[in-house]
Amino acid sequence: MKIRELGIEGAWEITPQQHGDPRGMFMEWYRFDKLAEAVGHPLRLAQGNLSVSSRGVVRGIHFADVPPGQAKYVTCVRGAVVDVIVDIRLGSPTFGRWEAVRLDDVDRRAVYISEGLGHGFCALTDDATLTYLCSTTYNPTGEHTVHPLDPELAIEWPAEAPQLSARDAAAPSLAQARESGLLPRYGACQAFVAGLRPDGRAEPDGR
């Protein structure tokens, strides 16, 4: 398993080692100890999600309030997507930058997305199936979205006519989210991650 940090602090790409023979294939697609060694703390497993999307569907850009935020470990178990991570943390040296990683059922890469980062993807195949391991459970009042087609972000989605949900189509631009106070702050995200306990949980005061 190879783990490397992307050009945005808190975003990591994980490439597993696959062991195949005429019977099939085996691999470790998640190792809490290796991930913790790379990112500095374990991922608390609070919820597992699965999504299936048709070709050309774009989901995102989604993010959660920090605290508590929501770290994610995402992989594609069927088909292929372009997974996009966006730095929406006010004050970050890479604010507004995005990174794209192809996730598919061939190389079987995964991405780890730290608290405070935005996340989205575009399905390259029909029935593209993603699994998410999440550090917190779903909190509808603390989760938000930025419009994935915002010209300021200029994300190069590989779809001629991206299909969006009603929620994502009505999402604010990055500038509007910033003006309305929705975006997390880089310093607060750093402090939150630094304060995580050895079990991956936040301190009781939310630090």
Secondary structure by P-SEA (a helix, b strand, c coil): cbbbbcccccbbbbbbbbbbcccccccccccaaaaaaaacccccccbbbbbbbccccccccbbbccccbbbbbccccccccbbbbbccccccccccbbbbbbbccccbbbbbbccccccccccccccbbbbbbbccccccccccccccccccccccccccbbbbcccccccccaaaaaaacccccaaaaaaaaaacccccccccccc
